[in-house]
Amino acid sequence: MKKVFRLEGLNCAHCAAKIEEKVGKLEGVKSVVINFMTTKMTLESIDENFEEIIANVKKLVNEIEPDVNMVKA
């Protein structure tokens, strides 16, 4: 399943790269691309555990950048 999310409050390119790297290593994530200029994250993961994967991604994003909110684009 592939979804696009907006990362509201993302204002650090280094943080975006760090988030992209860490999310890409999560179990079940096939691919992730963050466009810092548009603050959009395109996430592709396995369908079976999609909601659980999204919850883990949100947790990871908040650990790296606490002021960022991840919302569906």
PDB file of N, CA, C, O and CB in Angstrom:
ATOM      1  N   MET A   1       0.846  -1.168   0.000  1.00  0.00           N
ATOM      2  CA  MET A   1       0.000   0.000   0.000  1.00  0.00           C
ATOM      3  C   MET A   1       0.894   1.235   0.000  1.00  0.00           C
ATOM      4  O   MET A   1       1.914   1.280   0.688  1.00  0.00           O
ATOM      5  CB  MET A   1      -0.964  -0.004   1.218  1.00  0.00           C
ATOM      6  N   LYS A   2       0.500   2.222  -0.773  1.00  0.00           N
ATOM      7  CA  LYS A   2       1.278   3.454  -0.881  1.00  0.00           C
ATOM      8  C   LYS A   2       0.408   4.632  -0.465  1.00  0.00           C
ATOM      9  O   LYS A   2      -0.710   4.782  -0.958  1.00  0.00           O
ATOM     10  CB  LYS A   2       1.818   3.649  -2.327  1.00  0.00           C
ATOM     11  N   LYS A   3       0.911   5.470   0.437  1.00  0.00           N
ATOM     12  CA  LYS A   3       0.185   6.645   0.920  1.00  0.00           C
ATOM     13  C   LYS A   3       1.133   7.835   0.994  1.00  0.00           C
ATOM     14  O   LYS A   3       2.347   7.684   1.127  1.00  0.00           O
ATOM     15  CB  LYS A   3      -0.456   6.370   2.307  1.00  0.00           C
ATOM     16  N   VAL A   4       0.536   9.032   0.904  1.00  0.00           N
ATOM     17  CA  VAL A   4       1.292  10.273   1.019  1.00  0.00           C
ATOM     18  C   VAL A   4       0.831  10.995   2.278  1.00  0.00           C
ATOM     19  O   VAL A   4      -0.367  11.108   2.537  1.00  0.00           O
ATOM     20  CB  VAL A   4       1.109  11.172  -0.247  1.00  0.00           C
ATOM     21  N   PHE A   5       1.787  11.482   3.053  1.00  0.00           N
ATOM     22  CA  PHE A   5       1.509  12.209   4.290  1.00  0.00           C
ATOM     23  C   PHE A   5       2.215  13.559   4.250  1.00  0.00           C
ATOM     24  O   PHE A   5       3.280  13.699   3.650  1.00  0.00           O
ATOM     25  CB  PHE A   5       1.959  11.391   5.532  1.00  0.00           C
ATOM     26  N   ARG A   6       1.612  14.541   4.892  1.00  0.00           N
ATOM     27  CA  ARG A   6       2.266  15.832   5.084  1.00  0.00           C
ATOM     28  C   ARG A   6       2.899  15.849   6.461  1.00  0.00           C
ATOM     29  O   ARG A   6       2.297  15.403   7.438  1.00  0.00           O
ATOM     30  CB  ARG A   6       1.262  17.009   4.918  1.00  0.00           C
ATOM     31  N   LEU A   7       4.101  16.361   6.533  1.00  0.00           N
ATOM     32  CA  LEU A   7       4.811  16.479   7.803  1.00  0.00           C
ATOM     33  C   LEU A   7       4.750  17.941   8.234  1.00  0.00           C
ATOM     34  O   LEU A   7       5.655  18.728   7.955  1.00  0.00           O
ATOM     35  CB  LEU A   7       6.300  15.980   7.682  1.00  0.00           C
ATOM     36  N   GLU A   8       3.663  18.286   8.920  1.00  0.00           N
ATOM     37  CA  GLU A   8       3.454  19.676   9.349  1.00  0.00           C
ATOM     38  C   GLU A   8       4.479  20.058  10.401  1.00  0.00           C
ATOM     39  O   GLU A   8       4.680  19.335  11.377  1.00  0.00           O
ATOM     40  CB  GLU A   8       2.024  19.874   9.901  1.00  0.00           C
ATOM     41  N   GLY A   9       5.118  21.182  10.200  1.00  0.00           N
ATOM     42  CA  GLY A   9       6.099  21.670  11.161  1.00  0.00           C
ATOM     43  C   GLY A   9       7.523  21.224  10.869  1.00  0.00           C
ATOM     44  O   GLY A   9       8.437  21.541  11.630  1.00  0.00           O
ATOM     45  N   LEU A  10       7.725  20.497   9.784  1.00  0.00           N
ATOM     46  CA  LEU A  10       9.076  20.055   9.419  1.00  0.00           C
ATOM     47  C   LEU A  10       9.829  21.235   8.812  1.00  0.00           C
ATOM     48  O   LEU A  10       9.469  21.727   7.742  1.00  0.00           O
ATOM     49  CB  LEU A  10       9.029  18.847   8.416  1.00  0.00           C
ATOM     50  N   ASN A  11      10.872  21.682   9.498  1.00  0.00           N
ATOM     51  CA  ASN A  11      11.626  22.839   9.005  1.00  0.00           C
ATOM     52  C   ASN A  11      13.133  22.623   9.053  1.00  0.00           C
ATOM     53  O   ASN A  11      13.910  23.577   9.094  1.00  0.00           O
ATOM     54  CB  ASN A  11      11.269  24.067   9.810  1.00  0.00           C
ATOM     55  N   CYS A  12      13.528  21.372   9.048  1.00  0.00           N
ATOM     56  CA  CYS A  12      14.952  21.030   9.128  1.00  0.00           C
ATOM     57  C   CYS A  12      15.256  19.943   8.100  1.00  0.00           C
ATOM     58  O   CYS A  12      14.745  18.828   8.202  1.00  0.00           O
ATOM     59  CB  CYS A  12      15.341  20.556  10.570  1.00  0.00           C
ATOM     60  N   ALA A  13      16.086  20.268   7.111  1.00  0.00           N
ATOM     61  CA  ALA A  13      16.419  19.303   6.061  1.00  0.00           C
ATOM     62  C   ALA A  13      17.176  18.101   6.629  1.00  0.00           C
ATOM     63  O   ALA A  13      16.983  16.970   6.183  1.00  0.00           O
ATOM     64  CB  ALA A  13      17.253  19.978   4.964  1.00  0.00           C
ATOM     65  N   HIS A  14      18.028  18.354   7.604  1.00  0.00           N
ATOM     66  CA  HIS A  14      18.774  17.257   8.227  1.00  0.00           C
ATOM     67  C   HIS A  14      17.811  16.298   8.925  1.00  0.00           C
ATOM     68  O   HIS A  14      17.968  15.080   8.840  1.00  0.00           O
ATOM     69  CB  HIS A  14      19.817  17.805   9.235  1.00  0.00           C
ATOM     70  N   CYS A  15      16.820  16.852   9.612  1.00  0.00           N
ATOM     71  CA  CYS A  15      15.823  16.019  10.295  1.00  0.00           C
ATOM     72  C   CYS A  15      15.019  15.201   9.287  1.00  0.00           C
ATOM     73  O   CYS A  15      14.710  14.036   9.533  1.00  0.00           O
ATOM     74  CB  CYS A  15      14.877  16.893  11.144  1.00  0.00           C
ATOM     75  N   ALA A  16      14.685  15.810   8.162  1.00  0.00           N
ATOM     76  CA  ALA A  16      13.948  15.097   7.112  1.00  0.00           C
ATOM     77  C   ALA A  16      14.755  13.903   6.614  1.00  0.00           C
ATOM     78  O   ALA A  16      14.209  12.815   6.431  1.00  0.00           O
ATOM     79  CB  ALA A  16      13.617  16.045   5.936  1.00  0.00           C
ATOM     80  N   ALA A  17      16.036  14.101   6.399  1.00  0.00           N
ATOM     81  CA  ALA A  17      16.907  13.018   5.937  1.00  0.00           C
ATOM     82  C   ALA A  17      17.028  11.925   6.997  1.00  0.00           C
ATOM     83  O   ALA A  17      17.042  10.736   6.679  1.00  0.00           O
ATOM     84  CB  ALA A  17      18.301  13.564   5.580  1.00  0.00           C
ATOM     85  N   LYS A  18      17.113  12.338   8.245  1.00  0.00           N
ATOM     86  CA  LYS A  18      17.219  11.384   9.347  1.00  0.00           C
ATOM     87  C   LYS A  18      15.933  10.563   9.473  1.00  0.00           C
ATOM     88  O   LYS A  18      15.981   9.349   9.674  1.00  0.00           O
ATOM     89  CB  LYS A  18      17.517  12.118  10.671  1.00  0.00           C
ATOM     90  N   ILE A  19      14.786  11.235   9.355  1.00  0.00           N
ATOM     91  CA  ILE A  19      13.491  10.544   9.408  1.00  0.00           C
ATOM     92  C   ILE A  19      13.396   9.543   8.262  1.00  0.00           C
ATOM     93  O   ILE A  19      13.008   8.392   8.466  1.00  0.00           O
ATOM     94  CB  ILE A  19      12.314  11.561   9.339  1.00  0.00           C
ATOM     95  N   GLU A  20      13.750   9.980   7.066  1.00  0.00           N
ATOM     96  CA  GLU A  20      13.679   9.111   5.895  1.00  0.00           C
ATOM     97  C   GLU A  20      14.546   7.860   6.090  1.00  0.00           C
ATOM     98  O   GLU A  20      14.123   6.746   5.781  1.00  0.00           O
ATOM     99  CB  GLU A  20      14.121   9.876   4.632  1.00  0.00           C
ATOM    100  N   GLU A  21      15.742   8.056   6.598  1.00  0.00           N
ATOM    101  CA  GLU A  21      16.655   6.934   6.822  1.00  0.00           C
ATOM    102  C   GLU A  21      16.096   5.949   7.846  1.00  0.00           C
ATOM    103  O   GLU A  21      16.097   4.741   7.611  1.00  0.00           O
ATOM    104  CB  GLU A  21      18.018   7.448   7.285  1.00  0.00           C
ATOM    105  N   LYS A  22      15.621   6.458   8.977  1.00  0.00           N
ATOM    106  CA  LYS A  22      15.136   5.597  10.062  1.00  0.00           C
ATOM    107  C   LYS A  22      13.835   4.896   9.684  1.00  0.00           C
ATOM    108  O   LYS A  22      13.663   3.715   9.984  1.00  0.00           O
ATOM    109  CB  LYS A  22      14.931   6.415  11.337  1.00  0.00           C
ATOM    110  N   VAL A  23      12.916   5.608   9.029  1.00  0.00           N
ATOM    111  CA  VAL A  23      11.647   5.003   8.618  1.00  0.00           C
ATOM    112  C   VAL A  23      11.914   3.896   7.597  1.00  0.00           C
ATOM    113  O   VAL A  23      11.258   2.854   7.624  1.00  0.00           O
ATOM    114  CB  VAL A  23      10.688   6.077   8.023  1.00  0.00           C
ATOM    115  N   GLY A  24      12.862   4.117   6.713  1.00  0.00           N
ATOM    116  CA  GLY A  24      13.200   3.118   5.713  1.00  0.00           C
ATOM    117  C   GLY A  24      13.694   1.805   6.299  1.00  0.00           C
ATOM    118  O   GLY A  24      13.639   0.768   5.639  1.00  0.00           O
ATOM    119  N   LYS A  25      14.177   1.844   7.534  1.00  0.00           N
ATOM    120  CA  LYS A  25      14.684   0.649   8.192  1.00  0.00           C
ATOM    121  C   LYS A  25      13.622  -0.085   9.010  1.00  0.00           C
ATOM    122  O   LYS A  25      13.881  -1.178   9.515  1.00  0.00           O
ATOM    123  CB  LYS A  25      15.834   1.016   9.079  1.00  0.00           C
ATOM    124  N   LEU A  26      12.431   0.501   9.147  1.00  0.00           N
ATOM    125  CA  LEU A  26      11.372  -0.145   9.911  1.00  0.00           C
ATOM    126  C   LEU A  26      10.884  -1.397   9.200  1.00  0.00           C
ATOM    127  O   LEU A  26      10.816  -1.446   7.972  1.00  0.00           O
ATOM    128  CB  LEU A  26      10.208   0.821  10.140  1.00  0.00           C
ATOM    129  N   GLU A  27      10.550  -2.395   9.981  1.00  0.00           N
ATOM    130  CA  GLU A  27      10.029  -3.640   9.421  1.00  0.00           C
ATOM    131  C   GLU A  27       8.699  -3.390   8.715  1.00  0.00           C
ATOM    132  O   GLU A  27       7.804  -2.753   9.271  1.00  0.00           O
ATOM    133  CB  GLU A  27       9.860  -4.702  10.525  1.00  0.00           C
ATOM    134  N   GLY A  28       8.576  -3.887   7.509  1.00  0.00           N
ATOM    135  CA  GLY A  28       7.343  -3.746   6.741  1.00  0.00           C
ATOM    136  C   GLY A  28       7.345  -2.578   5.776  1.00  0.00           C
ATOM    137  O   GLY A  28       6.483  -2.503   4.901  1.00  0.00           O
ATOM    138  N   VAL A  29       8.293  -1.667   5.915  1.00  0.00           N
ATOM    139  CA  VAL A  29       8.373  -0.510   5.014  1.00  0.00           C
ATOM    140  C   VAL A  29       9.140  -0.926   3.759  1.00  0.00           C
ATOM    141  O   VAL A  29      10.290  -1.361   3.832  1.00  0.00           O
ATOM    142  CB  VAL A  29       9.066   0.716   5.717  1.00  0.00           C
ATOM    143  N   LYS A  30       8.480  -0.783   2.606  1.00  0.00           N
ATOM    144  CA  LYS A  30       9.123  -1.111   1.331  1.00  0.00           C
ATOM    145  C   LYS A  30       9.966   0.060   0.837  1.00  0.00           C
ATOM    146  O   LYS A  30      11.099  -0.124   0.394  1.00  0.00           O
ATOM    147  CB  LYS A  30       8.069  -1.489   0.274  1.00  0.00           C
ATOM    148  N   SER A  31       9.399   1.272   0.918  1.00  0.00           N
ATOM    149  CA  SER A  31      10.146   2.464   0.505  1.00  0.00           C
ATOM    150  C   SER A  31       9.548   3.698   1.161  1.00  0.00           C
ATOM    151  O   SER A  31       8.369   3.729   1.515  1.00  0.00           O
ATOM    152  CB  SER A  31      10.140   2.614  -1.037  1.00  0.00           C
ATOM    153  N   VAL A  32      10.390   4.715   1.315  1.00  0.00           N
ATOM    154  CA  VAL A  32       9.946   5.999   1.860  1.00  0.00           C
ATOM    155  C   VAL A  32      10.771   7.099   1.205  1.00  0.00           C
ATOM    156  O   VAL A  32      11.988   6.982   1.058  1.00  0.00           O
ATOM    157  CB  VAL A  32      10.086   6.040   3.426  1.00  0.00           C
ATOM    158  N   VAL A  33      10.082   8.169   0.816  1.00  0.00           N
ATOM    159  CA  VAL A  33      10.743   9.325   0.233  1.00  0.00           C
ATOM    160  C   VAL A  33      10.136  10.559   0.881  1.00  0.00           C
ATOM    161  O   VAL A  33       8.916  10.719   0.909  1.00  0.00           O
ATOM    162  CB  VAL A  33      10.590   9.356  -1.332  1.00  0.00           C
ATOM    163  N   ILE A  34      10.991  11.431   1.401  1.00  0.00           N
ATOM    164  CA  ILE A  34      10.529  12.696   1.971  1.00  0.00           C
ATOM    165  C   ILE A  34      11.031  13.820   1.088  1.00  0.00           C
ATOM    166  O   ILE A  34      12.226  13.930   0.814  1.00  0.00           O
ATOM    167  CB  ILE A  34      11.018  12.877   3.446  1.00  0.00           C
ATOM    168  N   ASN A  35      10.099  14.654   0.647  1.00  0.00           N
ATOM    169  CA  ASN A  35      10.440  15.850  -0.112  1.00  0.00           C
ATOM    170  C   ASN A  35      10.397  17.008   0.880  1.00  0.00           C
ATOM    171  O   ASN A  35       9.322  17.439   1.298  1.00  0.00           O
ATOM    172  CB  ASN A  35       9.454  16.082  -1.339  1.00  0.00           C
ATOM    173  N   PHE A  36      11.560  17.502   1.247  1.00  0.00           N
ATOM    174  CA  PHE A  36      11.632  18.554   2.262  1.00  0.00           C
ATOM    175  C   PHE A  36      10.943  19.833   1.814  1.00  0.00           C
ATOM    176  O   PHE A  36      10.321  20.515   2.628  1.00  0.00           O
ATOM    177  CB  PHE A  36      13.076  18.847   2.605  1.00  0.00           C
ATOM    178  N   MET A  37      11.044  20.168   0.541  1.00  0.00           N
ATOM    179  CA  MET A  37      10.454  21.418   0.036  1.00  0.00           C
ATOM    180  C   MET A  37       8.929  21.418   0.147  1.00  0.00           C
ATOM    181  O   MET A  37       8.328  22.449   0.446  1.00  0.00           O
ATOM    182  CB  MET A  37      10.862  21.642  -1.422  1.00  0.00           C
ATOM    183  N   THR A  38       8.308  20.271  -0.092  1.00  0.00           N
ATOM    184  CA  THR A  38       6.845  20.188  -0.007  1.00  0.00           C
ATOM    185  C   THR A  38       6.388  19.619   1.328  1.00  0.00           C
ATOM    186  O   THR A  38       5.189  19.573   1.601  1.00  0.00           O
ATOM    187  CB  THR A  38       6.296  19.334  -1.144  1.00  0.00           C
ATOM    188  N   THR A  39       7.307  19.192   2.147  1.00  0.00           N
ATOM    189  CA  THR A  39       7.078  18.520   3.429  1.00  0.00           C
ATOM    190  C   THR A  39       6.146  17.321   3.283  1.00  0.00           C
ATOM    191  O   THR A  39       5.301  17.067   4.141  1.00  0.00           O
ATOM    192  CB  THR A  39       6.498  19.504   4.441  1.00  0.00           C
ATOM    193  N   LYS A  40       6.312  16.589   2.184  1.00  0.00           N
ATOM    194  CA  LYS A  40       5.493  15.398   1.956  1.00  0.00           C
ATOM    195  C   LYS A  40       6.346  14.142   2.036  1.00  0.00           C
ATOM    196  O   LYS A  40       7.483  14.093   1.564  1.00  0.00           O
ATOM    197  CB  LYS A  40       4.788  15.476   0.593  1.00  0.00           C
ATOM    198  N   MET A  41       5.751  13.130   2.651  1.00  0.00           N
ATOM    199  CA  MET A  41       6.403  11.832   2.766  1.00  0.00           C
ATOM    200  C   MET A  41       5.558  10.807   2.024  1.00  0.00           C
ATOM    201  O   MET A  41       4.371  10.652   2.308  1.00  0.00           O
ATOM    202  CB  MET A  41       6.601  11.423   4.261  1.00  0.00           C
ATOM    203  N   THR A  42       6.167  10.115   1.083  1.00  0.00           N
ATOM    204  CA  THR A  42       5.506   9.034   0.365  1.00  0.00           C
ATOM    205  C   THR A  42       6.007   7.732   0.970  1.00  0.00           C
ATOM    206  O   THR A  42       7.204   7.447   0.973  1.00  0.00           O
ATOM    207  CB  THR A  42       5.787   9.100  -1.187  1.00  0.00           C
ATOM    208  N   LEU A  43       5.066   6.952   1.481  1.00  0.00           N
ATOM    209  CA  LEU A  43       5.400   5.733   2.204  1.00  0.00           C
ATOM    210  C   LEU A  43       4.741   4.546   1.526  1.00  0.00           C
ATOM    211  O   LEU A  43       3.542   4.565   1.248  1.00  0.00           O
ATOM    212  CB  LEU A  43       4.965   5.828   3.682  1.00  0.00           C
ATOM    213  N   GLU A  44       5.521   3.524   1.264  1.00  0.00           N
ATOM    214  CA  GLU A  44       4.988   2.279   0.704  1.00  0.00           C
ATOM    215  C   GLU A  44       5.351   1.156   1.657  1.00  0.00           C
ATOM    216  O   GLU A  44       6.512   0.994   2.034  1.00  0.00           O
ATOM    217  CB  GLU A  44       5.546   2.001  -0.741  1.00  0.00           C
ATOM    218  N   SER A  45       4.332   0.374   2.046  1.00  0.00           N
ATOM    219  CA  SER A  45       4.576  -0.716   2.988  1.00  0.00           C
ATOM    220  C   SER A  45       3.655  -1.886   2.670  1.00  0.00           C
ATOM    221  O   SER A  45       2.788  -1.808   1.800  1.00  0.00           O
ATOM    222  CB  SER A  45       4.367  -0.242   4.446  1.00  0.00           C
ATOM    223  N   ILE A  46       3.872  -2.965   3.397  1.00  0.00           N
ATOM    224  CA  ILE A  46       3.036  -4.144   3.197  1.00  0.00           C
ATOM    225  C   ILE A  46       1.619  -3.849   3.692  1.00  0.00           C
ATOM    226  O   ILE A  46       1.434  -3.108   4.658  1.00  0.00           O
ATOM    227  CB  ILE A  46       3.634  -5.381   3.932  1.00  0.00           C
ATOM    228  N   ASP A  47       0.631  -4.430   3.029  1.00  0.00           N
ATOM    229  CA  ASP A  47      -0.765  -4.132   3.325  1.00  0.00           C
ATOM    230  C   ASP A  47      -1.254  -4.699   4.652  1.00  0.00           C
ATOM    231  O   ASP A  47      -2.049  -4.061   5.343  1.00  0.00           O
ATOM    232  CB  ASP A  47      -1.621  -4.652   2.231  1.00  0.00           C
ATOM    233  N   GLU A  48      -0.789  -5.885   5.011  1.00  0.00           N
ATOM    234  CA  GLU A  48      -1.338  -6.582   6.173  1.00  0.00           C
ATOM    235  C   GLU A  48      -1.237  -5.778   7.474  1.00  0.00           C
ATOM    236  O   GLU A  48      -2.179  -5.762   8.267  1.00  0.00           O
ATOM    237  CB  GLU A  48      -0.631  -7.897   6.347  1.00  0.00           C
ATOM    238  N   ASN A  49      -0.128  -5.128   7.688  1.00  0.00           N
ATOM    239  CA  ASN A  49       0.112  -4.421   8.955  1.00  0.00           C
ATOM    240  C   ASN A  49       0.192  -2.915   8.761  1.00  0.00           C
ATOM    241  O   ASN A  49       0.891  -2.234   9.510  1.00  0.00           O
ATOM    242  CB  ASN A  49       1.396  -4.920   9.601  1.00  0.00           C
ATOM    243  N   PHE A  50      -0.510  -2.390   7.773  1.00  0.00           N
ATOM    244  CA  PHE A  50      -0.335  -0.984   7.417  1.00  0.00           C
ATOM    245  C   PHE A  50      -0.600  -0.036   8.589  1.00  0.00           C
ATOM    246  O   PHE A  50       0.184   0.883   8.825  1.00  0.00           O
ATOM    247  CB  PHE A  50      -1.249  -0.632   6.268  1.00  0.00           C
ATOM    248  N   GLU A  51      -1.685  -0.247   9.317  1.00  0.00           N
ATOM    249  CA  GLU A  51      -2.016   0.654  10.438  1.00  0.00           C
ATOM    250  C   GLU A  51      -0.952   0.599  11.531  1.00  0.00           C
ATOM    251  O   GLU A  51      -0.605   1.624  12.116  1.00  0.00           O
ATOM    252  CB  GLU A  51      -3.389   0.289  11.032  1.00  0.00           C
ATOM    253  N   GLU A  52      -0.443  -0.583  11.800  1.00  0.00           N
ATOM    254  CA  GLU A  52       0.614  -0.736  12.809  1.00  0.00           C
ATOM    255  C   GLU A  52       1.900  -0.050  12.347  1.00  0.00           C
ATOM    256  O   GLU A  52       2.588   0.589  13.143  1.00  0.00           O
ATOM    257  CB  GLU A  52       0.882  -2.234  13.094  1.00  0.00           C
ATOM    258  N   ILE A  53       2.217  -0.181  11.074  1.00  0.00           N
ATOM    259  CA  ILE A  53       3.410   0.457  10.513  1.00  0.00           C
ATOM    260  C   ILE A  53       3.282   1.970  10.601  1.00  0.00           C
ATOM    261  O   ILE A  53       4.241   2.651  10.966  1.00  0.00           O
ATOM    262  CB  ILE A  53       3.631   0.020   9.048  1.00  0.00           C
ATOM    263  N   ILE A  54       2.109   2.505  10.271  1.00  0.00           N
ATOM    264  CA  ILE A  54       1.873   3.951  10.360  1.00  0.00           C
ATOM    265  C   ILE A  54       2.053   4.436  11.795  1.00  0.00           C
ATOM    266  O   ILE A  54       2.651   5.487  12.022  1.00  0.00           O
ATOM    267  CB  ILE A  54       0.456   4.302   9.852  1.00  0.00           C
ATOM    268  N   ALA A  55       1.545   3.686  12.757  1.00  0.00           N
ATOM    269  CA  ALA A  55       1.707   4.049  14.172  1.00  0.00           C
ATOM    270  C   ALA A  55       3.184   4.089  14.546  1.00  0.00           C
ATOM    271  O   ALA A  55       3.619   4.993  15.260  1.00  0.00           O
ATOM    272  CB  ALA A  55       0.954   3.051  15.082  1.00  0.00           C
ATOM    273  N   ASN A  56       3.960   3.115  14.067  1.00  0.00           N
ATOM    274  CA  ASN A  56       5.398   3.091  14.347  1.00  0.00           C
ATOM    275  C   ASN A  56       6.122   4.253  13.670  1.00  0.00           C
ATOM    276  O   ASN A  56       7.057   4.820  14.236  1.00  0.00           O
ATOM    277  CB  ASN A  56       6.005   1.764  13.889  1.00  0.00           C
ATOM    278  N   VAL A  57       5.691   4.605  12.460  1.00  0.00           N
ATOM    279  CA  VAL A  57       6.296   5.730  11.744  1.00  0.00           C
ATOM    280  C   VAL A  57       6.025   7.029  12.503  1.00  0.00           C
ATOM    281  O   VAL A  57       6.933   7.839  12.687  1.00  0.00           O
ATOM    282  CB  VAL A  57       5.746   5.821  10.291  1.00  0.00           C
ATOM    283  N   LYS A  58       4.783   7.231  12.943  1.00  0.00           N
ATOM    284  CA  LYS A  58       4.435   8.446  13.698  1.00  0.00           C
ATOM    285  C   LYS A  58       5.267   8.549  14.963  1.00  0.00           C
ATOM    286  O   LYS A  58       5.759   9.626  15.300  1.00  0.00           O
ATOM    287  CB  LYS A  58       2.937   8.457  14.054  1.00  0.00           C
ATOM    288  N   LYS A  59       5.428   7.438  15.663  1.00  0.00           N
ATOM    289  CA  LYS A  59       6.223   7.422  16.898  1.00  0.00           C
ATOM    290  C   LYS A  59       7.674   7.811  16.599  1.00  0.00           C
ATOM    291  O   LYS A  59       8.272   8.613  17.317  1.00  0.00           O
ATOM    292  CB  LYS A  59       6.169   6.020  17.568  1.00  0.00           C
ATOM    293  N   LEU A  60       8.223   7.241  15.543  1.00  0.00           N
ATOM    294  CA  LEU A  60       9.603   7.524  15.163  1.00  0.00           C
ATOM    295  C   LEU A  60       9.784   8.985  14.762  1.00  0.00           C
ATOM    296  O   LEU A  60      10.760   9.624  15.156  1.00  0.00           O
ATOM    297  CB  LEU A  60      10.032   6.612  14.019  1.00  0.00           C
ATOM    298  N   VAL A  61       8.846   9.510  13.979  1.00  0.00           N
ATOM    299  CA  VAL A  61       8.900  10.920  13.560  1.00  0.00           C
ATOM    300  C   VAL A  61       8.908  11.814  14.796  1.00  0.00           C
ATOM    301  O   VAL A  61       9.687  12.766  14.862  1.00  0.00           O
ATOM    302  CB  VAL A  61       7.692  11.278  12.634  1.00  0.00           C
ATOM    303  N   ASN A  62       8.058  11.523  15.769  1.00  0.00           N
ATOM    304  CA  ASN A  62       7.982  12.346  16.982  1.00  0.00           C
ATOM    305  C   ASN A  62       9.209  12.213  17.870  1.00  0.00           C
ATOM    306  O   ASN A  62       9.547  13.142  18.603  1.00  0.00           O
ATOM    307  CB  ASN A  62       6.756  11.978  17.773  1.00  0.00           C
ATOM    308  N   GLU A  63       9.874  11.074  17.811  1.00  0.00           N
ATOM    309  CA  GLU A  63      11.125  10.917  18.566  1.00  0.00           C
ATOM    310  C   GLU A  63      12.230  11.789  17.969  1.00  0.00           C
ATOM    311  O   GLU A  63      13.030  12.379  18.695  1.00  0.00           O
ATOM    312  CB  GLU A  63      11.567   9.434  18.581  1.00  0.00           C
ATOM    313  N   ILE A  64      12.264  11.860  16.642  1.00  0.00           N
ATOM    314  CA  ILE A  64      13.311  12.632  15.965  1.00  0.00           C
ATOM    315  C   ILE A  64      12.990  14.123  15.977  1.00  0.00           C
ATOM    316  O   ILE A  64      13.868  14.950  16.224  1.00  0.00           O
ATOM    317  CB  ILE A  64      13.485  12.145  14.521  1.00  0.00           C
ATOM    318  N   GLU A  65      11.741  14.462  15.713  1.00  0.00           N
ATOM    319  CA  GLU A  65      11.316  15.863  15.620  1.00  0.00           C
ATOM    320  C   GLU A  65       9.956  16.005  16.316  1.00  0.00           C
ATOM    321  O   GLU A  65       8.916  15.855  15.675  1.00  0.00           O
ATOM    322  CB  GLU A  65      11.234  16.337  14.116  1.00  0.00           C
ATOM    323  N   PRO A  66       9.960  16.294  17.625  1.00  0.00           N
ATOM    324  CA  PRO A  66       8.721  16.317  18.417  1.00  0.00           C
ATOM    325  C   PRO A  66       7.650  17.307  17.940  1.00  0.00           C
ATOM    326  O   PRO A  66       6.468  17.104  18.217  1.00  0.00           O
ATOM    327  CB  PRO A  66       9.060  16.633  19.823  1.00  0.00           C
ATOM    328  N   ASP A  67       8.033  18.351  17.245  1.00  0.00           N
ATOM    329  CA  ASP A  67       7.068  19.369  16.815  1.00  0.00           C
ATOM    330  C   ASP A  67       6.398  19.055  15.479  1.00  0.00           C
ATOM    331  O   ASP A  67       5.594  19.853  14.997  1.00  0.00           O
ATOM    332  CB  ASP A  67       7.754  20.700  16.720  1.00  0.00           C
ATOM    333  N   VAL A  68       6.711  17.916  14.878  1.00  0.00           N
ATOM    334  CA  VAL A  68       6.164  17.560  13.571  1.00  0.00           C
ATOM    335  C   VAL A  68       4.915  16.707  13.738  1.00  0.00           C
ATOM    336  O   VAL A  68       4.907  15.741  14.501  1.00  0.00           O
ATOM    337  CB  VAL A  68       7.213  16.815  12.725  1.00  0.00           C
ATOM    338  N   ASN A  69       3.857  17.077  13.014  1.00  0.00           N
ATOM    339  CA  ASN A  69       2.628  16.297  12.979  1.00  0.00           C
ATOM    340  C   ASN A  69       2.519  15.635  11.620  1.00  0.00           C
ATOM    341  O   ASN A  69       2.685  16.287  10.589  1.00  0.00           O
ATOM    342  CB  ASN A  69       1.385  17.184  13.268  1.00  0.00           C
ATOM    343  N   MET A  70       2.240  14.342  11.616  1.00  0.00           N
ATOM    344  CA  MET A  70       2.095  13.579  10.383  1.00  0.00           C
ATOM    345  C   MET A  70       0.614  13.430  10.076  1.00  0.00           C
ATOM    346  O   MET A  70      -0.121  12.796  10.833  1.00  0.00           O
ATOM    347  CB  MET A  70       2.783  12.187  10.494  1.00  0.00           C
ATOM    348  N   VAL A  71       0.170  14.021   8.952  1.00  0.00           N
ATOM    349  CA  VAL A  71      -1.240  13.960   8.564  1.00  0.00           C
ATOM    350  C   VAL A  71      -1.357  13.474   7.124  1.00  0.00           C
ATOM    351  O   VAL A  71      -0.453  13.680   6.313  1.00  0.00           O
ATOM    352  CB  VAL A  71      -1.920  15.346   8.726  1.00  0.00           C
ATOM    353  N   LYS A  72      -2.468  12.833   6.818  1.00  0.00           N
ATOM    354  CA  LYS A  72      -2.690  12.372   5.435  1.00  0.00           C
ATOM    355  C   LYS A  72      -2.777  13.577   4.510  1.00  0.00           C
ATOM    356  O   LYS A  72      -3.432  14.572   4.821  1.00  0.00           O
ATOM    357  CB  LYS A  72      -3.989  11.509   5.329  1.00  0.00           C
ATOM    358  N   ALA A  73      -2.108  13.469   3.373  1.00  0.00           N
ATOM    359  CA  ALA A  73      -2.093  14.565   2.398  1.00  0.00           C
ATOM    360  C   ALA A  73      -3.301  14.484   1.489  1.00  0.00           C
ATOM    361  O   ALA A  73      -3.463  15.322   0.602  1.00  0.00           O
ATOM    362  CB  ALA A  73      -0.805  14.537   1.566  1.00  0.00           C
TER     363      ALA A  73
END
